[in-house]
Amino acid sequence: ASRDYHQAVVPLERARDLEPDKASIREALGRAYAGARDFARARDEFQAAVDLHPTDAYAHFGLARCAERLGERTLARRHHRLARLFGIGE
């Protein structure tokens, strides 16, 4: 709520380390990294969330946005399409 993304990263990294196969934690950590403008780490966390839960529309959307910021246009287009398919941007 306070948008202090840097502070959110620490407990979310701990949670990820305890439960690396939990997509919701990976997505939340991706959001925190993106908010902190660490787009490479955010992309990796959103990718992990997508790998764990392939129909997670927000994880696809987050992955697409990070890929855009990193200049990875092909990856961004693919995941924007998947985000729309699974419910974001309809």
NUPALUM-804748 format. One line per 3 residues: number of its first residue (from 1); their letters; for each residue x, y, z of N, C-alpha, C. Coordinates in pm, whole numbers, padded with zeros to 5 digits. Example, Ala and Ser with C-alpha at 12.3 -4.5 7.8 and 13.67 -1.06 7.14 Angstrom:
1 = as = 01319:-00569:00780:01230:-00450:00780:01320:-00330:00780 ~ 01285:-00225:00708:01367:-00106:00714:01290:00003:00787
***
This chain:
1 = asr = 00083:-00119:00000:00000:00000:00000:00087:00125:00000 ~ 00199:00123:00070:00285:00242:00078:00374:00256:-00045 ~ 00374:00155:-00131:00456:00155:-00253:00606:00162:-00223
4 = dyh = 00644:00110:-00109:00788:00101:-00079:00834:-00036:-00128 ~ 00861:-00041:-00256:00892:-00168:-00320:01021:-00230:-00269 ~ 01119:-00146:-00239:01247:-00198:-00189:01228:-00273:-00058
7 = qav = 01142:-00220:00030:01116:-00289:00157:01039:-00418:00135 ~ 00953:-00421:00036:00874:-00542:00009:00960:-00655:-00044 ~ 01069:-00622:-00112:01154:-00724:-00173:01210:-00820:-00069
10 = vpl = 01255:-00769:00044:01325:-00853:00143:01236:-00967:00193 ~ 01116:-00941:00245:01035:-01054:00292:00986:-01144:00178 ~ 00964:-01085:00061:00921:-01167:-00052:01033:-01259:-00101
13 = era = 01157:-01212:-00096:01268:-01302:-00131:01278:-01416:-00031 ~ 01257:-01386:00096:01259:-01493:00198:01148:-01594:00171 ~ 01029:-01542:00141:00916:-01630:00113:00945:-01716:-00010
16 = rdl = 01003:-01656:-00113:01039:-01732:-00234:01140:-01841:-00202 ~ 01237:-01809:-00118:01339:-01907:-00082:01278:-02024:-00005 ~ 01175:-01996:00075:01107:-02102:00151:01011:-02182:00064
19 = epd = 00946:-02115:-00032:00847:-02182:-00118:00869:-02143:-00264 ~ 00976:-02192:-00325:01009:-02150:-00462:00907:-02194:-00568 ~ 00822:-02288:-00535:00724:-02338:-00631:00586:-02275:-00613
22 = kas = 00579:-02164:-00542:00452:-02096:-00520:00443:-01976:-00614 ~ 00359:-01989:-00716:00349:-01887:-00822:00308:-01751:-00767 ~ 00220:-01749:-00668:00173:-01620:-00616:00287:-01541:-00551
25 = ire = 00378:-01609:-00486:00494:-01541:-00427:00585:-01489:-00537 ~ 00607:-01570:-00640:00693:-01528:-00751:00634:-01406:-00822 ~ 00502:-01406:-00840:00437:-01291:-00903:00450:-01166:-00815
28 = alg = 00424:-01181:-00686:00435:-01066:-00594:00578:-01012:-00592 ~ 00676:-01100:-00593:00815:-01055:-00597:00845:-00986:-00730 ~ 00791:-01037:-00838:00806:-00971:-00967:00749:-00830:-00964
31 = ray = 00633:-00814:-00903:00572:-00680:-00890:00662:-00588:-00808 ~ 00718:-00640:-00700:00805:-00557:-00615:00931:-00517:-00691 ~ 00992:-00611:-00760:01111:-00576:-00839:01076:-00474:-00947
34 = aga = 00963:-00493:-01014:00923:-00398:-01119:00900:-00260:-01059 ~ 00836:-00255:-00943:00814:-00128:-00877:00944:-00060:-00839 ~ 01043:-00141:-00807:01176:-00089:-00773:01260:-00064:-00899
37 = rdf = 01199:-00087:-01015:01262:-00065:-01146:01380:-00158:-01174 ~ 01376:-00276:-01113:01476:-00380:-01141:01409:-00478:-01238 ~ 01403:-00438:-01364:01322:-00509:-01462:01377:-00647:-01499
40 = ara = 01506:-00666:-01491:01563:-00798:-01523:01521:-00900:-01417 ~ 01532:-00863:-01291:01489:-00956:-01186:01338:-00975:-01190 ~ 01265:-00867:-01217:01119:-00878:-01226:01081:-00975:-01338
43 = rde = 01146:-00960:-01454:01119:-01050:-01567:01141:-01195:-01526 ~ 01249:-01221:-01455:01280:-01359:-01414:01173:-01414:-01320 ~ 01125:-01330:-01228:01022:-01376:-01134:00889:-01397:-01204
46 = fqa = 00852:-01305:-01295:00728:-01325:-01371:00739:-01450:-01458 ~ 00857:-01476:-01514:00876:-01597:-01594:00857:-01721:-01507 ~ 00911:-01718:-01387:00893:-01831:-01295:00745:-01850:-01261
49 = avd = 00673:-01739:-01241:00530:-01749:-01211:00454:-01809:-01328 ~ 00489:-01768:-01450:00425:-01823:-01571:00459:-01971:-01585 ~ 00582:-02008:-01558:00621:-02149:-01567:00541:-02234:-01468
52 = lhp = 00515:-02179:-01350:00441:-02252:-01247:00291:-02249:-01269 ~ 00241:-02140:-01326:00096:-02124:-01347:00076:-02060:-01485 ~ 00075:-02141:-01590:00076:-02090:-01727:-00045:-02005:-01768
55 = tda = -00154:-02008:-01693:-00271:-01929:-01728:-00285:-01803:-01643 ~ -00182:-01765:-01571:-00184:-01645:-01487:-00170:-01522:-01576 ~ -00281:-01456:-01602:-00282:-01342:-01694:-00192:-01230:-01645
58 = yah = -00195:-01200:-01515:-00113:-01088:-01467:00036:-01120:-01477 ~ 00074:-01244:-01454:00216:-01281:-01467:00261:-01263:-01612 ~ 00176:-01301:-01708:00209:-01279:-01849:00220:-01129:-01877
61 = fgl = 00127:-01051:-01823:00129:-00906:-01844:00255:-00845:-01784 ~ 00289:-00883:-01661:00410:-00832:-01597:00535:-00870:-01674 ~ 00539:-00993:-01721:00652:-01038:-01801:00663:-00956:-01929
64 = arc = 00550:-00930:-01993:00551:-00850:-02116:00601:-00708:-02090 ~ 00553:-00646:-01982:00595:-00509:-01952:00745:-00501:-01921 ~ 00795:-00598:-01847:00939:-00599:-01817:01020:-00623:-01943
67 = aer = 00974:-00714:-02027:01044:-00740:-02152:01048:-00613:-02237 ~ 00939:-00537:-02239:00939:-00409:-02312:01048:-00317:-02259 ~ 01054:-00304:-02127:01153:-00215:-02065:01295:-00258:-02096
70 = lge = 01314:-00387:-02117:01447:-00442:-02143:01477:-00452:-02293 ~ 01383:-00406:-02376:01405:-00409:-02520:01385:-00544:-02584 ~ 01318:-00635:-02515:01294:-00771:-02567:01156:-00773:-02632
73 = rtl = 01146:-00718:-02751:01016:-00696:-02817:00941:-00824:-02850 ~ 01011:-00923:-02898:00944:-01049:-02935:00882:-01114:-02813 ~ 00958:-01119:-02704:00906:-01176:-02580:00787:-01093:-02530
76 = arr = 00798:-00962:-02538:00690:-00875:-02493:00562:-00900:-02572 ~ 00571:-00906:-02703:00451:-00929:-02786:00385:-01062:-02752 ~ 00468:-01164:-02737:00412:-01298:-02707:00333:-01296:-02576
79 = hhr = 00390:-01235:-02475:00324:-01239:-02344:00209:-01139:-02332 ~ 00212:-01032:-02411:00094:-00945:-02417:-00024:-01021:-02478 ~ 00004:-01098:-02584:-00103:-01179:-02644:-00157:-01280:-02544
82 = lar = -00068:-01346:-02471:-00113:-01446:-02373:-00190:-01380:-02258 ~ -00148:-01263:-02216:-00222:-01191:-02111:-00364:-01161:-02158 ~ -00378:-01116:-02282:-00513:-01090:-02336:-00593:-01219:-02344
85 = lfg = -00529:-01325:-02389:-00598:-01454:-02401:-00653:-01500:-02265 ~ -00575:-01478:-02160:-00616:-01524:-02028:-00691:-01420:-01945 ~ -00720:-01304:-02005:-00812:-01215:-01937:-00771:-01072:-01910
88 = ige = -00651:-01032:-01943:-00613:-00891:-01922:-00618:-00822:-02058 ~ -00686:-00707:-02061:-00690:-00627:-02183:-00806:-00662:-02274 ~ -00904:-00733:-02221:-01020:-00767:-02304:-01116:-00652:-02307
***
